[in-house]
Amino acid sequence: GIQVEQSPPDLILQEGANSTLRCNFSDSVNNLQWFHQNPWGQLINLFYIPSGTKQNGRLSATTVATERYSLLYISSSQTTDSGVYFCAVVEAAGNKLTFGGGTRVLVKP
Amino acid sequence: GAVVSQHPSRVICKSGTSVKIECRSLDFQATTMFWYRQFPKQSLMLMATSNEGSKATYEQGVEKDKFLINHASLTLSTLTVTSAHPEDSSFYICSAYIGVMNTEAFFGQGTRLTVV
């Protein structure tokens, strides 16, 4: 099956800093999503982005499907951005989301 | 917006008993739902695909007799953990697509199961 790797595994930021999270995948995909898992376990949808670039407030994402990676940008980070960020993909001809290992983000005040 | 509702959010049960977890799509119909499991500080692993009106499809290594899945209607899938043991303690979470497959997936709130 498809492999999804996220980097870095852990990230510590000072409030106000910018950061980039990366998601590499091993095969063609027809769906890619970014999620933020809050302390209660709820997965919050950030982006549905199988290709192209999207922005939502301080967050933006870019997927380059031909090169099999996606990036999530966090600008002017806030303490509420802390949590685990997951990338998940559906490989071409499939219908199941496969998750990466996640990036654990801690934003310090 | 789309909502996937999961119940209960937290359950504690004794070893040997069974626990049922419900996953509902609140404002859309879902012919397919997915069940995931997450251990502490780990990622989500797909357990099974729940298909309305037919048998669930289980991932390799998942015991279908232990994790019974029923998808009796277009808005409800249930996961029953039978004869639970402490090693079954985990976070269980369901998801569904709105409409066409492989569009945006939405997740329930999750269920934290503790077996004592």
Contacts between the chains, C-beta under 8 A, distances in Angstrom:
chain1	res1	chain2	res2	distance
A	30	B	102	5.4
A	31	B	102	4.6
A	31	B	103	7.4
A	31	B	105	7.7
A	33	B	104	6.7
A	33	B	105	6.5
A	35	B	107	7.7
A	40	B	109	7.6
A	40	B	110	7.9
A	41	B	38	7.5
A	41	B	91	5.5
A	41	B	93	7.2
A	41	B	109	7.3
A	41	B	110	4.3
A	41	B	112	6.9
A	42	B	107	7.5
A	42	B	109	5.3
A	42	B	110	6.6
A	43	B	93	7.0
A	43	B	107	4.2
A	43	B	110	7.8
A	45	B	104	6.6
A	45	B	106	6.6
A	45	B	107	8.0
A	48	B	103	7.3
A	48	B	104	4.0
A	86	B	43	6.8
A	86	B	44	7.2
A	88	B	44	7.8
A	88	B	105	7.8
A	90	B	102	5.2
A	95	B	32	7.2
A	95	B	49	7.7
A	95	B	101	4.7
A	95	B	102	5.9
A	96	B	34	6.6
A	96	B	46	5.6
A	96	B	49	6.6
A	97	B	34	7.1
A	97	B	46	7.3
A	97	B	95	7.0
A	97	B	105	5.7
A	98	B	46	7.3
A	99	B	43	4.7
A	99	B	44	4.6
A	99	B	45	7.7
A	100	B	43	6.7
A	101	B	42	7.9
A	101	B	43	5.0
A	102	B	43	5.4
